[in-house]
Amino acid sequence: MNLPNMLTMLRFALIPVYVAIFVPGYMKWAFAVIVVAGLTDVLDGYLARKNGQVTTIGAMLDPLADKTMMITVILSLLITGHIPWSAGAAIFIRDLGMIAGSAFFHFRGMKTVPANWMGKLTTVLYYLAILFIFFEMPFAKTYLWGVIVFSFVTSFIYILLFVGLNKGKAAAEEQTLMTDEGDRVKERRQA
């Protein structure tokens, strides 16, 4: 357990804290917990890269902590009527699709696309949408829908990058198999 992974675990621990503060209606304090969780996300990634402490467990737990916190926040806003069910459904469909797809292809041995600026921008835009909702800005729901559309565009780009990344991998593996087979044929001829 290094410091970045401990910060990731802290994000998991902040989820029940958020719920305990949100349920009685302390919206601004609940949002403060979300901000702390977001800051630990930025800090753990920075420290892991800076100190060469990127671990497999951290790479798996970090996005899981992010998604779990975001799902908790979205559910709490849905249940209390702060956002429409259609927006919540769109967010969940996109996120569950991305999680299921990543897991499925990862366990099939395919390369996954690492996080990039589009994914990070999507996260920042979601945090802004949550800020606007928590502080009851009149344009909050319209802005949220804009972020949802942007997140689907980002997912589509990820899919294109994934296909391109794995098409190159498949071609390289096929070339290796052909080279290995050619070497075996040469060995048989020489024998």
FENTA-V990462 format. One record per residue. N is the residue number from 1. PHI is phi as a letter, one per 30 degrees, with the letter a starting at -180 (none if undefined). NEAR is the number of other C-alpha atoms within 10 Angstrom. Layout:
n->N phi->PHI near->NEAR
n->N phi->PHI near->NEAR
This chain:
n->1 phi->none near->11
n->2 phi->c near->13
n->3 phi->d near->14
n->4 phi->e near->25
n->5 phi->d near->22
n->6 phi->d near->14
n->7 phi->d near->23
n->8 phi->d near->24
n->9 phi->d near->17
n->10 phi->d near->16
n->11 phi->d near->26
n->12 phi->d near->19
n->13 phi->d near->14
n->14 phi->d near->17
n->15 phi->d near->20
n->16 phi->d near->13
n->17 phi->d near->14
n->18 phi->e near->23
n->19 phi->d near->16
n->20 phi->d near->13
n->21 phi->d near->17
n->22 phi->d near->19
n->23 phi->e near->12
n->24 phi->d near->9
n->25 phi->j near->12
n->26 phi->d near->12
n->27 phi->e near->16
n->28 phi->d near->14
n->29 phi->d near->13
n->30 phi->d near->20
n->31 phi->d near->21
n->32 phi->e near->14
n->33 phi->d near->20
n->34 phi->d near->23
n->35 phi->d near->14
n->36 phi->d near->14
n->37 phi->d near->24
n->38 phi->d near->17
n->39 phi->d near->13
n->40 phi->d near->19
n->41 phi->d near->20
n->42 phi->d near->14
n->43 phi->d near->15
n->44 phi->d near->22
n->45 phi->d near->19
n->46 phi->d near->15
n->47 phi->d near->17
n->48 phi->d near->18
n->49 phi->d near->12
n->50 phi->d near->10
n->51 phi->c near->10
n->52 phi->i near->9
n->53 phi->c near->18
n->54 phi->d near->18
n->55 phi->b near->15
n->56 phi->d near->8
n->57 phi->d near->10
n->58 phi->d near->22
n->59 phi->d near->15
n->60 phi->d near->10
n->61 phi->d near->16
n->62 phi->e near->21
n->63 phi->d near->15
n->64 phi->d near->16
n->65 phi->d near->21
n->66 phi->d near->18
n->67 phi->d near->15
n->68 phi->d near->15
n->69 phi->d near->22
n->70 phi->d near->21
n->71 phi->d near->17
n->72 phi->d near->16
n->73 phi->d near->19
n->74 phi->d near->21
n->75 phi->d near->17
n->76 phi->d near->17
n->77 phi->d near->19
n->78 phi->d near->17
n->79 phi->d near->11
n->80 phi->d near->12
n->81 phi->i near->10
n->82 phi->d near->17
n->83 phi->b near->19
n->84 phi->d near->13
n->85 phi->d near->15
n->86 phi->d near->11
n->87 phi->d near->16
n->88 phi->d near->16
n->89 phi->d near->13
n->90 phi->d near->15
n->91 phi->d near->22
n->92 phi->d near->16
n->93 phi->d near->13
n->94 phi->d near->14
n->95 phi->d near->18
n->96 phi->d near->12
n->97 phi->d near->13
n->98 phi->d near->15
n->99 phi->d near->14
n->100 phi->d near->11
n->101 phi->d near->13
n->102 phi->d near->17
n->103 phi->d near->13
n->104 phi->e near->12
n->105 phi->d near->13
n->106 phi->d near->12
n->107 phi->d near->9
n->108 phi->c near->9
n->109 phi->i near->8
n->110 phi->c near->18
n->111 phi->d near->15
n->112 phi->c near->18
n->113 phi->d near->16
n->114 phi->d near->10
n->115 phi->e near->10
n->116 phi->b near->9
n->117 phi->d near->8
n->118 phi->d near->16
n->119 phi->d near->15
n->120 phi->d near->12
n->121 phi->d near->15
n->122 phi->e near->18
n->123 phi->d near->17
n->124 phi->d near->14
n->125 phi->d near->19
n->126 phi->d near->19
n->127 phi->d near->19
n->128 phi->d near->16
n->129 phi->d near->23
n->130 phi->d near->24
n->131 phi->e near->18
n->132 phi->d near->17
n->133 phi->d near->21
n->134 phi->d near->16
n->135 phi->c near->13
n->136 phi->h near->12
n->137 phi->d near->12
n->138 phi->d near->10
n->139 phi->c near->11
n->140 phi->e near->20
n->141 phi->d near->19
n->142 phi->d near->11
n->143 phi->d near->19
n->144 phi->e near->22
n->145 phi->d near->16
n->146 phi->d near->14
n->147 phi->d near->22
n->148 phi->d near->21
n->149 phi->d near->14
n->150 phi->e near->16
n->151 phi->d near->23
n->152 phi->d near->17
n->153 phi->d near->13
n->154 phi->e near->16
n->155 phi->d near->19
n->156 phi->d near->12
n->157 phi->d near->13
n->158 phi->e near->20
n->159 phi->d near->16
n->160 phi->d near->12
n->161 phi->d near->15
n->162 phi->d near->18
n->163 phi->d near->16
n->164 phi->d near->13
n->165 phi->d near->15
n->166 phi->d near->15
n->167 phi->d near->13
n->168 phi->d near->11
n->169 phi->d near->14
n->170 phi->d near->13
n->171 phi->d near->11
n->172 phi->d near->12
n->173 phi->d near->12
n->174 phi->d near->12
n->175 phi->d near->12
n->176 phi->d near->12
n->177 phi->d near->12
n->178 phi->d near->12
n->179 phi->d near->12
n->180 phi->d near->12
n->181 phi->d near->12
n->182 phi->d near->11
n->183 phi->d near->12
n->184 phi->d near->12
n->185 phi->d near->12
n->186 phi->d near->11
n->187 phi->d near->10
n->188 phi->d near->8
n->189 phi->d near->8
n->190 phi->d near->7
n->191 phi->d near->6
